[in-house]
């Protein structure tokens, strides 16, 4: 599982790792191929559309791995990390948590259409979560 | 400055894409080259070792890249007995 951000340095590092997976692993040395998946994290659909962030297609074109999931950039991830809890458990209904859940279902062979989950909250939702926090 | 040029300045992703393609192309070439150098070194040493006993620690290999020509420089120290044998 190769996890990368839509940033030059991150994609570069991932390319190196893919190179190592293809040449230095026991499977590679035996002449077998290793099954690889790509997870693109910290993705911001709006910034990518604005031309301010590498698009999914750009990253896929360079790394040429099958895409497993796109995880949206979210404040929930740092919040969960701060308290030492995976975002999938800390805020299971958040957009990144749902994206990870989709990734798991795809790995298990379910045909889940590729999408970037978003946090669509109503005004009232926002109001109450702020008050609660 | 019209609206179009303003948009062009703001868009940084195309630049990121170009930088990335350049870096990746460079690095992939580098990896290929170092593997080739390792392979050449092993094969050349094997050929020489068939005829002369050489000390593997006394082998130096250097690749120099010029603008138009690159050179592969192999420096192999031969044992002292080599010349005598040849002369005999």
Backbone of each chain as ProteinMPNN parsed JSONL, in Angstrom:
{"seq_chain_A": "XXXXXXXXXXXXXXXXXXXXXXXXXXXXXXXXXXXXXXXXXXXXXXXXXXXXXXXXXXXXXXXXXXXXXXXXXXXXXXXXXXXXXXXXXXXXXXXXXXXXXXXXXXXXXXXXXXXXXXXXXXXXXXXXXXXXX", "coords_chain_A": {"N_chain_A": [[0.843, -1.179, 0.0], [0.834, 1.991, -1.073], [1.097, 5.155, 0.168], [0.382, 8.438, -0.579], [0.796, 12.027, -0.787], [-0.693, 14.794, -2.568], [1.732, 16.223, -3.375], [4.839, 17.475, -4.605], [7.233, 16.511, -3.338], [6.315, 14.322, -1.879], [5.192, 12.605, -3.824], [7.45, 12.079, -5.293], [9.016, 10.67, -3.389], [7.37, 8.442, -3.107], [7.583, 7.336, -5.635], [10.191, 6.46, -5.579], [10.004, 4.509, -3.584], [8.269, 2.708, -4.802], [9.92, 1.867, -6.816], [11.816, 0.488, -5.273], [10.18, -1.513, -4.192], [9.712, -2.926, -6.47], [12.165, -3.962, -7.042], [13.76, -4.737, -4.863], [12.425, -6.353, -3.036], [11.663, -9.587, -1.554], [9.9, -11.005, -3.13], [10.234, -9.666, -5.597], [12.877, -10.284, -6.119], [12.659, -12.953, -6.573], [11.522, -12.895, -8.946], [8.858, -12.511, -9.046], [5.786, -10.558, -9.079], [4.756, -7.822, -7.064], [1.727, -7.072, -5.568], [0.356, -3.902, -5.764], [-1.107, -0.974, -4.275], [-2.538, 2.292, -4.481], [-2.998, 4.935, -2.236], [-4.315, 8.062, -2.082], [-3.774, 10.742, -0.114], [-4.859, 13.562, 1.919], [-6.206, 15.116, 0.056], [-7.6, 17.795, -1.757], [-10.352, 18.61, -3.29], [-11.383, 21.033, -4.27], [-9.168, 22.771, -4.391], [-7.599, 21.366, -6.22], [-9.191, 21.562, -8.465], [-9.039, 24.253, -8.884], [-6.538, 24.453, -9.823], [-4.489, 24.501, -8.099], [-3.425, 22.452, -6.86], [-1.939, 19.248, -7.328], [-3.647, 17.075, -9.508], [-5.692, 14.093, -9.107], [-5.383, 12.519, -11.409], [-2.912, 13.414, -12.365], [-1.115, 12.445, -10.446], [-1.596, 9.707, -10.657], [-0.81, 9.245, -13.26], [1.923, 9.561, -13.119], [2.789, 7.73, -11.119], [1.571, 5.409, -11.849], [-0.086, 3.311, -10.541], [-2.74, 1.137, -9.391], [-5.552, 2.856, -8.187], [-6.636, 2.989, -4.874], [-8.005, 4.51, -2.983], [-9.169, 7.884, -2.379], [-8.357, 10.122, -0.014], [-9.866, 12.719, 1.62], [-8.503, 15.929, 2.524], [-8.561, 16.885, 5.857], [-9.52, 18.441, 8.917], [-10.14, 16.749, 10.901], [-8.356, 14.657, 10.935], [-5.873, 15.458, 12.075], [-6.85, 16.159, 14.551], [-7.691, 13.681, 15.553], [-5.255, 12.366, 15.516], [-3.833, 13.863, 17.37], [-4.902, 12.989, 19.768], [-4.116, 10.449, 19.728], [-5.547, 8.492, 18.298], [-6.975, 6.521, 15.703], [-8.43, 8.134, 12.855], [-10.616, 6.894, 11.872], [-11.813, 5.732, 14.025], [-12.002, 7.742, 15.878], [-13.547, 9.805, 14.746], [-15.832, 8.493, 13.189], [-17.744, 9.18, 11.307], [-16.749, 11.176, 9.825], [-15.459, 12.759, 6.811], [-12.821, 11.783, 5.939], [-12.727, 9.365, 7.401], [-14.847, 7.934, 6.304], [-13.862, 7.655, 3.757], [-11.677, 5.977, 4.18], [-13.042, 3.721, 5.065], [-14.362, 3.025, 2.717], [-12.126, 2.336, 1.242], [-11.308, -0.005, 2.506], [-13.495, -1.653, 1.934], [-13.226, -1.83, -0.823], [-10.797, -3.187, -0.968], [-11.622, -5.596, 0.009], [-12.94, -6.543, -2.088], [-15.347, -5.514, -2.868], [-17.374, -3.629, -5.127], [-16.976, -0.493, -5.012], [-17.887, 2.662, -5.983], [-15.502, 5.115, -7.069], [-14.967, 7.923, -5.156], [-14.71, 11.178, -3.643], [-15.307, 11.561, -0.425], [-17.219, 14.095, 1.227], [-17.505, 16.608, 3.769], [-20.522, 17.363, 4.334], [-22.357, 19.507, 5.928], [-25.265, 20.635, 7.51], [-26.402, 23.95, 8.249], [-27.424, 24.004, 10.845], [-26.275, 21.706, 11.976], [-23.563, 22.412, 12.0], [-23.658, 24.53, 13.737], [-24.417, 23.257, 16.114], [-22.308, 21.421, 16.506], [-20.178, 23.111, 16.886], [-20.912, 24.382, 19.197], [-20.882, 22.269, 20.909], [-18.22, 21.582, 20.902]], "CA_chain_A": [[0.0, 0.0, 0.0], [1.644, 3.203, -1.141], [0.288, 6.308, 0.556], [1.065, 9.639, -1.032], [0.052, 13.299, -0.794], [-0.512, 15.46, -3.872], [2.829, 17.19, -3.307], [5.994, 17.02, -5.38], [8.179, 15.72, -2.532], [5.679, 13.075, -1.487], [5.068, 11.738, -5.003], [8.824, 11.681, -5.602], [9.385, 9.608, -2.448], [6.581, 7.257, -3.427], [8.147, 6.736, -6.842], [11.391, 5.738, -5.135], [9.579, 3.32, -2.846], [7.731, 1.758, -5.785], [11.119, 1.306, -7.453], [12.394, -0.492, -4.345], [9.25, -2.649, -4.111], [9.822, -3.694, -7.709], [13.493, -4.52, -7.281], [14.497, -5.228, -3.686], [11.665, -7.237, -2.157], [11.917, -11.016, -1.78], [9.099, -11.386, -4.304], [10.856, -9.119, -6.802], [14.113, -11.017, -6.386], [12.265, -14.265, -7.109], [10.952, -12.643, -10.263], [7.402, -12.363, -8.961], [5.405, -9.156, -8.915], [4.09, -7.501, -5.818], [0.496, -6.323, -5.818], [0.476, -2.6, -5.109], [-2.265, -0.084, -4.349], [-2.222, 3.672, -4.135], [-3.966, 5.755, -1.498], [-3.95, 9.474, -2.172], [-4.332, 11.386, 1.077], [-4.842, 15.023, 2.042], [-6.648, 15.659, -1.226], [-8.578, 18.883, -1.666], [-10.964, 18.669, -4.621], [-11.552, 22.423, -4.703], [-7.853, 23.317, -4.76], [-7.17, 20.691, -7.442], [-9.986, 22.132, -9.56], [-8.542, 25.612, -9.066], [-5.183, 24.384, -10.385], [-3.601, 24.859, -7.005], [-2.965, 21.197, -6.275], [-1.858, 18.185, -8.324], [-4.903, 16.316, -9.601], [-5.583, 12.635, -8.978], [-4.875, 11.978, -12.679], [-1.48, 13.735, -12.451], [-0.376, 11.523, -9.579], [-1.734, 8.359, -11.215], [-0.029, 9.177, -14.496], [3.331, 9.435, -12.766], [3.083, 6.535, -10.33], [0.868, 4.294, -12.506], [-0.555, 2.237, -9.661], [-4.202, 1.173, -9.257], [-5.986, 3.721, -7.091], [-7.526, 2.324, -3.917], [-8.882, 5.505, -2.364], [-8.759, 9.273, -2.247], [-8.748, 10.568, 1.322], [-9.897, 14.182, 1.609], [-7.809, 16.647, 3.584], [-9.568, 17.222, 6.864], [-9.015, 18.795, 10.238], [-10.414, 15.634, 11.804], [-7.211, 13.74, 10.994], [-4.937, 15.951, 13.09], [-7.537, 16.098, 15.833], [-7.626, 12.286, 15.992], [-3.849, 12.06, 15.751], [-3.444, 14.532, 18.618], [-5.295, 12.189, 20.926], [-3.584, 9.099, 19.537], [-6.631, 7.604, 17.894], [-7.194, 6.585, 14.251], [-9.579, 8.983, 12.531], [-11.747, 6.002, 11.604], [-12.47, 5.437, 15.301], [-12.23, 8.977, 16.603], [-14.743, 10.432, 14.154], [-16.162, 7.529, 12.122], [-18.639, 9.721, 10.286], [-16.057, 12.24, 9.097], [-15.167, 12.423, 5.41], [-11.677, 10.871, 5.775], [-13.049, 8.046, 7.948], [-15.674, 7.235, 5.311], [-13.0, 7.306, 2.623], [-10.91, 4.785, 4.576], [-13.975, 2.59, 5.099], [-14.524, 2.65, 1.311], [-10.893, 1.67, 0.809], [-11.352, -1.363, 3.047], [-14.48, -2.429, 1.169], [-12.642, -2.119, -2.144], [-9.786, -4.233, -0.778], [-12.331, -6.857, 0.23], [-13.491, -6.974, -3.358], [-16.623, -4.873, -3.177], [-17.252, -2.593, -6.15], [-17.422, 0.791, -4.475], [-17.471, 3.696, -6.931], [-14.481, 6.011, -6.545], [-15.437, 9.283, -4.918], [-14.061, 11.829, -2.506], [-16.357, 11.952, 0.518], [-17.101, 15.46, 1.726], [-18.249, 16.926, 4.984], [-21.631, 18.278, 4.029], [-23.148, 19.666, 7.14], [-26.241, 21.715, 7.436], [-26.074, 25.072, 9.124], [-27.741, 23.635, 12.225], [-25.244, 20.75, 12.392], [-22.354, 23.179, 12.286], [-23.95, 25.318, 14.921], [-24.402, 22.414, 17.307], [-20.994, 20.823, 16.776], [-19.308, 24.17, 17.434], [-21.29, 24.605, 20.594], [-20.474, 21.107, 21.687], [-16.768, 21.617, 21.048]], "C_chain_A": [[0.888, 1.243, 0.0], [0.731, 4.391, -0.856], [1.04, 7.574, 0.17], [0.167, 10.863, -0.924], [0.21, 13.927, -2.172], [0.52, 16.579, -3.794], [4.023, 16.611, -4.032], [6.884, 16.091, -4.557], [7.597, 14.354, -2.173], [5.584, 12.094, -2.66], [6.455, 11.225, -5.411], [9.249, 10.526, -4.691], [8.637, 8.316, -2.759], [7.138, 6.547, -4.658], [9.393, 5.919, -6.495], [11.012, 4.429, -4.466], [9.034, 2.265, -3.815], [8.888, 1.076, -6.513], [11.745, 0.226, -6.58], [11.509, -1.729, -4.25], [9.403, -3.548, -5.333], [11.193, -4.333, -7.894], [14.103, -5.191, -6.058], [13.705, -6.17, -2.778], [11.96, -8.7, -2.509], [11.157, -11.477, -3.029], [9.758, -10.921, -5.593], [12.11, -9.903, -7.149], [13.832, -12.417, -6.926], [11.648, -14.127, -8.493], [9.438, -12.528, -10.26], [7.056, -10.886, -8.841], [4.587, -8.982, -7.649], [2.846, -6.683, -6.155], [0.553, -5.002, -5.05], [-0.803, -1.785, -5.307], [-1.83, 1.307, -3.95], [-3.364, 4.298, -3.347], [-3.471, 7.189, -1.581], [-4.603, 10.198, -1.004], [-4.221, 12.904, 0.993], [-5.264, 15.723, 0.754], [-7.725, 16.712, -1.012], [-9.139, 19.123, -3.062], [-11.033, 20.1, -5.146], [-10.216, 23.017, -5.154], [-7.336, 22.68, -6.052], [-7.903, 21.283, -8.645], [-9.502, 23.541, -9.89], [-7.146, 25.623, -9.692], [-4.145, 24.727, -9.353], [-3.042, 23.62, -6.319], [-2.898, 20.164, -7.395], [-3.173, 17.413, -8.324], [-4.63, 14.821, -9.422], [-4.923, 12.049, -10.224], [-3.37, 12.233, -12.821], [-0.662, 12.717, -11.667], [-0.408, 10.11, -10.164], [-0.882, 8.184, -12.462], [1.447, 8.935, -14.176], [3.63, 8.116, -12.063], [2.529, 5.256, -10.973], [0.632, 3.072, -11.611], [-2.074, 2.281, -9.649], [-4.601, 1.963, -8.012], [-6.948, 2.983, -6.166], [-8.49, 3.322, -3.28], [-8.278, 6.9, -2.415], [-9.267, 9.736, -0.883], [-8.725, 12.095, 1.344], [-9.109, 14.774, 2.78], [-8.858, 17.082, 4.598], [-8.92, 17.531, 8.202], [-9.214, 17.656, 11.223], [-9.212, 14.717, 11.971], [-6.226, 14.183, 12.079], [-5.557, 15.864, 14.481], [-7.458, 14.677, 16.409], [-6.195, 11.913, 16.356], [-3.366, 12.675, 17.065], [-3.783, 13.693, 19.848], [-4.899, 10.718, 20.763], [-4.618, 8.081, 19.124], [-6.784, 7.669, 16.375], [-8.457, 7.391, 13.946], [-10.829, 8.135, 12.301], [-12.509, 5.655, 12.881], [-12.859, 6.721, 16.028], [-13.447, 9.74, 16.068], [-15.159, 9.634, 12.927], [-17.059, 8.09, 11.022], [-17.981, 10.827, 9.463], [-15.716, 11.768, 7.681], [-13.956, 11.498, 5.269], [-11.978, 9.472, 6.3], [-13.892, 7.247, 6.952], [-14.844, 6.813, 4.1], [-12.167, 6.06, 2.94], [-11.8, 3.548, 4.599], [-14.22, 2.077, 3.669], [-13.322, 1.865, 0.814], [-10.888, 0.217, 1.26], [-12.32, -2.23, 2.237], [-13.958, -2.777, -0.223], [-11.609, -3.228, -2.047], [-10.436, -5.596, -0.615], [-13.061, -7.323, -1.026], [-14.84, -6.379, -3.717], [-16.412, -3.801, -4.236], [-17.835, -1.289, -5.612], [-16.956, 1.88, -5.438], [-16.496, 4.684, -6.287], [-15.053, 7.423, -6.37], [-14.637, 9.874, -3.767], [-15.164, 12.261, -1.544], [-16.142, 13.384, 1.001], [-17.882, 15.603, 3.021], [-19.355, 17.883, 4.613], [-22.509, 18.384, 5.252], [-24.134, 20.799, 6.922], [-25.811, 22.806, 8.406], [-26.29, 24.704, 10.592], [-26.711, 22.676, 12.807], [-24.004, 21.482, 12.868], [-22.508, 23.913, 13.609], [-23.816, 24.464, 16.177], [-23.024, 21.825, 17.579], [-20.051, 21.865, 17.353], [-19.602, 24.371, 18.917], [-20.789, 23.468, 21.473], [-18.965, 21.12, 21.918], [-16.411, 22.794, 21.935]], "O_chain_A": [[1.605, 1.505, 0.966], [-0.27, 4.605, -1.541], [2.197, 7.757, 0.549], [-1.059, 10.756, -0.963], [1.168, 13.613, -2.878], [0.226, 17.733, -4.105], [4.202, 15.393, -4.071], [7.25, 15.009, -5.019], [8.311, 13.351, -2.165], [5.859, 10.903, -2.508], [6.604, 10.075, -5.824], [9.78, 9.521, -5.165], [9.207, 7.227, -2.683], [7.164, 5.318, -4.72], [9.618, 4.838, -7.04], [11.602, 3.382, -4.731], [9.307, 1.074, -3.662], [8.848, -0.123, -6.791], [12.156, -0.823, -7.076], [12.006, -2.855, -4.228], [9.246, -4.766, -5.249], [11.378, -5.153, -8.794], [14.889, -6.127, -6.202], [14.27, -6.731, -1.839], [12.438, -9.011, -3.601], [11.677, -12.221, -3.861], [9.837, -11.672, -6.565], [12.384, -10.161, -8.321], [14.651, -12.997, -7.641], [11.297, -15.12, -9.13], [8.805, -12.457, -11.313], [7.918, -10.06, -8.539], [3.838, -9.865, -7.231], [2.907, -5.726, -6.928], [0.772, -4.987, -3.839], [-1.479, -1.88, -6.331], [-0.882, 1.485, -3.185], [-4.531, 4.209, -3.729], [-2.341, 7.49, -1.196], [-5.828, 10.263, -0.91], [-3.567, 13.447, 0.103], [-4.743, 16.783, 0.408], [-8.634, 16.544, -0.2], [-8.5, 19.751, -3.906], [-10.775, 20.35, -6.324], [-10.148, 23.689, -6.183], [-6.717, 23.35, -6.878], [-7.314, 21.481, -9.708], [-9.551, 23.966, -11.044], [-6.632, 26.683, -10.05], [-3.052, 25.189, -9.682], [-2.297, 23.708, -5.344], [-3.714, 20.199, -8.316], [-3.739, 17.134, -7.268], [-3.5, 14.353, -9.564], [-4.032, 11.205, -10.132], [-2.638, 11.385, -13.331], [0.343, 12.197, -12.151], [0.601, 9.404, -10.172], [-0.308, 7.12, -12.695], [2.131, 8.193, -14.881], [4.62, 7.456, -12.379], [2.982, 4.154, -10.664], [1.09, 1.965, -11.896], [-2.656, 3.343, -9.872], [-4.055, 1.759, -6.927], [-7.948, 2.422, -6.615], [-9.66, 3.007, -3.063], [-7.062, 7.076, -2.484], [-10.473, 9.739, -0.633], [-7.679, 12.701, 1.111], [-9.057, 14.204, 3.87], [-9.917, 17.588, 4.229], [-7.898, 16.947, 8.565], [-8.545, 17.594, 12.255], [-9.053, 14.076, 13.01], [-5.798, 13.374, 12.902], [-4.883, 15.539, 15.458], [-7.191, 14.493, 17.597], [-5.945, 11.242, 17.358], [-2.576, 12.065, 17.786], [-3.049, 13.688, 20.836], [-5.294, 9.861, 21.554], [-4.57, 6.929, 19.555], [-6.73, 8.758, 15.804], [-9.433, 7.335, 14.694], [-11.952, 8.594, 12.507], [-13.695, 5.326, 12.837], [-13.89, 6.791, 16.697], [-14.264, 10.251, 16.835], [-14.89, 10.02, 11.79], [-17.123, 7.532, 9.927], [-18.578, 11.351, 8.522], [-15.687, 10.573, 7.389], [-14.043, 10.507, 4.543], [-11.533, 8.487, 5.709], [-13.687, 6.047, 6.772], [-15.081, 5.766, 3.499], [-11.973, 5.198, 2.082], [-11.376, 2.462, 4.205], [-14.277, 0.871, 3.432], [-13.45, 0.883, 0.082], [-10.514, -0.679, 0.504], [-12.02, -3.375, 1.898], [-14.208, -3.867, -0.739], [-11.537, -4.1, -2.912], [-9.891, -6.617, -1.035], [-13.718, -8.364, -1.025], [-15.41, -6.705, -4.758], [-15.378, -3.134, -4.242], [-19.03, -1.023, -5.742], [-15.757, 2.012, -5.685], [-16.641, 5.043, -5.119], [-15.553, 8.028, -7.318], [-13.975, 9.157, -3.017], [-15.88, 13.224, -1.817], [-15.004, 13.824, 1.164], [-18.79, 14.827, 3.318], [-19.143, 19.095, 4.581], [-23.29, 17.488, 5.57], [-23.85, 21.781, 6.237], [-24.96, 22.593, 9.27], [-25.481, 25.03, 11.461], [-26.315, 22.8, 13.966], [-23.47, 21.231, 13.948], [-21.622, 23.913, 14.464], [-23.201, 24.869, 17.164], [-22.605, 21.732, 18.732], [-19.221, 21.553, 18.206], [-18.709, 24.507, 19.752], [-20.342, 23.667, 22.603], [-18.485, 20.726, 22.98], [-15.233, 23.03, 22.204]]}, "seq_chain_B": "XXXXXXXXXXXXXXXXXXXXXXXXXXXXXXXXXXXXXXXXXXXXXXXXXXXXXXXXXXXXXXXXXXXXXXXXXXXXXXXXXXXXXXXX", "coords_chain_B": {"N_chain_B": [[-2.839, 43.948, -16.215], [-4.696, 41.258, -17.218], [-7.64, 39.251, -16.575], [-7.077, 36.644, -17.282], [-4.27, 36.311, -17.211], [-3.91, 36.712, -14.574], [-5.115, 34.477, -13.497], [-3.379, 32.574, -14.482], [-1.033, 33.07, -13.093], [-1.809, 32.379, -10.567], [-2.228, 29.643, -10.71], [-0.619, 26.898, -9.565], [-0.336, 24.226, -9.799], [0.244, 23.167, -12.457], [2.932, 23.801, -12.619], [3.971, 22.303, -10.532], [3.478, 19.777, -11.52], [5.174, 19.731, -13.769], [7.705, 20.034, -12.523], [7.741, 17.733, -11.028], [7.667, 15.743, -13.017], [10.132, 16.144, -14.207], [11.952, 15.669, -12.091], [11.345, 12.996, -11.502], [11.916, 11.695, -13.925], [14.644, 12.125, -14.038], [15.515, 10.797, -11.717], [14.71, 8.17, -12.186], [16.31, 7.529, -14.354], [18.76, 7.661, -13.165], [18.727, 5.523, -11.309], [18.549, 3.346, -13.063], [20.981, 3.622, -14.328], [22.872, 3.221, -12.255], [22.397, 0.585, -11.658], [23.193, -0.595, -14.008], [25.884, 0.044, -14.028], [26.767, -1.458, -11.822], [26.299, -4.008, -12.804], [27.979, -4.094, -15.063], [30.434, -3.815, -13.812], [30.589, -6.192, -12.294], [30.571, -8.117, -14.332], [32.785, -7.452, -15.902], [34.826, -7.761, -14.036], [34.591, -10.48, -13.564], [35.433, -11.554, -15.977], [38.101, -10.717, -16.06], [39.044, -11.926, -13.758], [39.087, -14.533, -14.496], [41.476, -14.921, -15.742], [43.477, -13.593, -14.317], [44.485, -13.385, -10.928], [42.771, -11.233, -9.003], [42.499, -8.634, -6.555], [39.594, -7.888, -5.046], [39.145, -5.708, -3.46], [40.794, -3.859, -4.438], [39.796, -2.504, -6.557], [38.585, 0.125, -8.385], [35.813, 2.06, -9.313], [34.427, 4.398, -11.513], [32.104, 6.76, -12.655], [31.856, 9.226, -14.97], [30.094, 12.076, -15.878], [29.785, 13.92, -18.682], [28.864, 16.763, -20.731], [28.356, 15.818, -23.318], [29.63, 13.37, -23.575], [29.907, 10.461, -21.587], [32.004, 8.832, -19.241], [33.191, 5.617, -18.333], [35.114, 4.522, -15.844], [37.407, 2.229, -14.971], [39.459, 1.092, -12.51], [41.799, -1.123, -11.931], [43.813, -2.779, -9.765], [46.61, -4.652, -10.46], [48.139, -7.745, -9.452], [51.529, -7.875, -8.165], [52.996, -9.871, -9.359], [52.161, -10.041, -11.919], [53.453, -8.732, -14.177], [55.909, -10.013, -14.256], [55.214, -12.623, -14.827], [54.168, -12.3, -17.348], [56.396, -11.49, -18.719], [57.928, -13.717, -18.618]], "CA_chain_B": [[-2.989, 42.49, -16.051], [-6.086, 40.853, -17.405], [-8.094, 38.183, -15.69], [-6.461, 35.384, -17.677], [-2.904, 36.226, -16.704], [-4.04, 36.608, -13.123], [-5.384, 33.062, -13.236], [-2.169, 31.802, -14.793], [-0.083, 33.258, -12.001], [-2.285, 31.688, -9.388], [-2.206, 28.188, -10.849], [0.707, 26.364, -9.273], [-0.323, 22.782, -10.053], [0.982, 22.812, -13.654], [4.354, 23.89, -12.315], [4.275, 21.14, -9.696], [3.463, 18.649, -12.442], [6.411, 19.793, -14.559], [8.837, 19.766, -11.635], [7.674, 16.326, -10.666], [8.041, 14.916, -14.173], [11.57, 16.31, -14.4], [12.65, 14.977, -10.997], [11.12, 11.555, -11.628], [12.661, 11.221, -15.093], [16.051, 12.156, -13.651], [15.795, 9.75, -10.73], [14.564, 6.838, -12.789], [17.499, 7.326, -15.185], [19.868, 7.457, -12.225], [18.631, 4.16, -10.788], [18.883, 2.45, -14.166], [22.399, 3.733, -14.587], [23.686, 2.621, -11.211], [22.275, -0.864, -11.781], [23.999, -0.975, -15.161], [27.276, 0.126, -13.614], [27.015, -2.626, -10.975], [26.313, -5.186, -13.667], [29.202, -4.019, -15.863], [31.553, -4.052, -12.907], [30.625, -7.62, -11.977], [30.917, -8.932, -15.511], [34.167, -7.165, -16.294], [35.684, -8.382, -13.03], [34.531, -11.928, -13.754], [36.267, -11.875, -17.143], [39.503, -10.54, -15.691], [39.374, -12.905, -12.719], [39.307, -15.831, -15.143], [42.87, -15.015, -16.185], [44.404, -13.062, -13.321], [43.921, -13.286, -9.585], [42.729, -9.826, -8.603], [41.948, -8.34, -5.243], [38.357, -7.11, -5.272], [39.195, -4.444, -2.72], [41.666, -2.92, -5.145], [39.103, -2.134, -7.789], [37.821, 1.365, -8.241], [34.968, 2.304, -10.476], [33.97, 5.781, -11.521], [31.368, 7.168, -13.844], [31.851, 10.683, -15.085], [29.132, 12.512, -16.876], [30.035, 15.211, -19.313], [27.711, 17.263, -21.477], [28.059, 14.973, -24.47], [30.175, 12.029, -23.398], [30.124, 9.981, -20.225], [33.048, 7.812, -19.254], [33.201, 4.598, -17.297], [36.52, 4.42, -15.519], [37.671, 1.089, -14.097], [40.849, 1.093, -12.091], [42.017, -2.416, -11.294], [45.221, -2.963, -9.417], [47.001, -6.029, -10.742], [49.156, -8.222, -8.503], [52.919, -7.604, -8.549], [53.563, -10.97, -10.153], [51.564, -10.018, -13.255], [54.433, -8.375, -15.212], [56.937, -11.054, -14.317], [54.642, -13.782, -15.515], [54.015, -11.96, -18.748], [57.735, -11.431, -19.297], [58.515, -15.06, -18.659]], "C_chain_B": [[-4.453, 42.103, -16.246], [-6.408, 39.637, -16.532], [-7.358, 36.866, -15.971], [-5.054, 35.243, -17.099], [-2.905, 36.129, -15.181], [-4.252, 35.14, -12.724], [-4.133, 32.22, -13.441], [-1.163, 31.889, -13.655], [-0.506, 32.426, -10.79], [-2.17, 30.168, -9.49], [-0.805, 27.631, -10.655], [0.813, 24.88, -9.61], [0.424, 22.407, -11.339], [2.497, 22.841, -13.441], [4.806, 22.686, -11.493], [4.404, 19.9, -10.575], [4.752, 18.58, -13.242], [7.63, 19.448, -13.713], [8.913, 18.287, -11.327], [8.137, 15.437, -11.815], [9.547, 14.963, -14.405], [12.349, 15.505, -13.359], [12.561, 13.468, -11.19], [11.936, 10.989, -12.799], [14.135, 11.121, -14.737], [16.384, 10.997, -12.719], [15.69, 8.352, -11.309], [15.793, 6.522, -13.64], [18.685, 6.987, -14.292], [19.9, 6.021, -11.72], [19.051, 3.16, -11.855], [20.382, 2.425, -14.401], [23.216, 3.019, -13.525], [23.588, 1.103, -11.259], [23.144, -1.37, -12.932], [25.475, -0.977, -14.782], [27.644, -1.079, -12.749], [27.175, -3.885, -11.823], [27.605, -5.236, -14.477], [30.404, -4.381, -15.015], [31.695, -5.543, -12.629], [31.097, -8.44, -13.164], [32.343, -8.719, -15.948], [35.127, -7.845, -15.328], [35.735, -9.895, -13.227], [35.441, -12.35, -14.908], [37.737, -11.787, -16.77], [39.934, -11.607, -14.689], [39.606, -14.3, -13.298], [40.782, -16.045, -15.474], [43.877, -14.561, -15.142], [43.718, -13.049, -11.959], [43.938, -11.817, -9.169], [42.079, -9.68, -7.234], [40.75, -7.406, -5.435], [38.351, -5.768, -4.537], [40.029, -3.403, -3.45], [41.095, -2.565, -6.516], [38.326, -0.846, -7.534], [37.023, 1.612, -9.504], [34.399, 3.71, -10.382], [33.195, 6.066, -12.803], [31.393, 8.687, -13.893], [30.92, 11.089, -16.201], [29.486, 13.89, -17.401], [28.781, 15.649, -20.044], [27.33, 16.283, -22.593], [28.53, 13.532, -24.302], [30.261, 11.69, -21.91], [31.204, 8.921, -20.276], [32.889, 6.866, -18.078], [34.67, 4.286, -17.043], [36.73, 3.276, -14.536], [39.148, 1.04, -13.773], [41.097, -0.187, -11.303], [43.503, -2.604, -11.017], [45.584, -4.431, -9.616], [48.085, -6.469, -9.764], [50.567, -8.009, -9.054], [53.495, -8.655, -9.474], [53.11, -10.915, -11.613], [52.594, -9.78, -14.359], [55.474, -9.458, -15.39], [56.446, -12.246, -15.111], [54.598, -13.542, -17.008], [55.367, -11.985, -19.456], [58.306, -12.832, -19.487], [58.035, -15.895, -19.828]], "O_chain_B": [[-5.333, 42.57, -15.522], [-5.543, 39.087, -15.851], [-7.057, 36.089, -15.064], [-4.693, 34.195, -16.565], [-2.007, 35.536, -14.583], [-3.663, 34.639, -11.766], [-3.86, 31.285, -12.688], [-0.523, 30.899, -13.3], [0.326, 31.85, -10.089], [-2.03, 29.485, -8.476], [0.086, 27.86, -11.474], [1.914, 24.335, -9.697], [1.17, 21.428, -11.336], [3.239, 22.031, -13.997], [5.877, 22.124, -11.724], [5.31, 19.085, -10.401], [5.353, 17.514, -13.381], [8.484, 18.666, -14.131], [9.979, 17.671, -11.357], [8.904, 14.496, -11.613], [10.163, 13.956, -14.754], [13.275, 14.763, -13.69], [13.554, 12.751, -11.062], [12.566, 9.938, -12.677], [14.8, 10.147, -15.09], [17.389, 10.308, -12.894], [16.473, 7.463, -10.974], [16.266, 5.386, -13.652], [19.506, 6.133, -14.626], [20.95, 5.379, -11.701], [19.818, 2.236, -11.582], [20.979, 1.375, -14.639], [24.154, 2.291, -13.85], [24.551, 0.403, -10.948], [23.752, -2.436, -12.842], [26.224, -1.878, -15.161], [28.716, -1.659, -12.922], [28.061, -4.708, -11.59], [28.249, -6.281, -14.57], [31.275, -5.146, -15.431], [32.792, -6.094, -12.717], [31.921, -9.343, -13.022], [33.039, -9.665, -16.319], [36.123, -8.436, -15.746], [36.788, -10.515, -13.077], [36.129, -13.368, -14.83], [38.528, -12.665, -17.114], [41.047, -12.127, -14.761], [40.242, -15.144, -12.667], [41.278, -17.171, -15.489], [44.994, -15.075, -15.081], [42.53, -12.745, -11.848], [45.007, -11.229, -9.004], [41.24, -10.481, -6.822], [40.888, -6.284, -5.923], [37.659, -4.827, -4.926], [39.982, -2.216, -3.127], [41.823, -2.359, -7.486], [37.528, -0.748, -6.602], [37.502, 1.398, -10.618], [33.951, 4.151, -9.324], [33.595, 5.656, -13.893], [30.986, 9.349, -12.938], [30.944, 10.539, -17.302], [29.486, 14.881, -16.67], [27.752, 14.977, -19.98], [26.158, 15.962, -22.789], [27.914, 12.599, -24.816], [30.637, 12.526, -21.087], [31.306, 8.186, -21.259], [32.503, 7.266, -16.979], [35.379, 3.834, -17.942], [36.279, 3.349, -13.392], [39.987, 0.956, -14.67], [40.663, -0.322, -10.159], [44.331, -2.588, -11.928], [44.971, -5.328, -9.038], [48.868, -5.642, -9.298], [50.766, -7.969, -10.268], [54.38, -8.366, -10.279], [53.62, -11.66, -12.449], [52.627, -10.508, -15.351], [55.874, -9.785, -16.507], [57.158, -12.801, -15.948], [54.927, -14.408, -17.819], [55.49, -12.423, -20.6], [59.076, -13.082, -20.415], [58.451, -17.043, -19.98]]}, "name": "protein", "num_of_chains": 2, "seq": "XXXXXXXXXXXXXXXXXXXXXXXXXXXXXXXXXXXXXXXXXXXXXXXXXXXXXXXXXXXXXXXXXXXXXXXXXXXXXXXXXXXXXXXXXXXXXXXXXXXXXXXXXXXXXXXXXXXXXXXXXXXXXXXXXXXXXXXXXXXXXXXXXXXXXXXXXXXXXXXXXXXXXXXXXXXXXXXXXXXXXXXXXXXXXXXXXXXXXXXXXXXXXXXXXXXXXXXXXXXXX"}
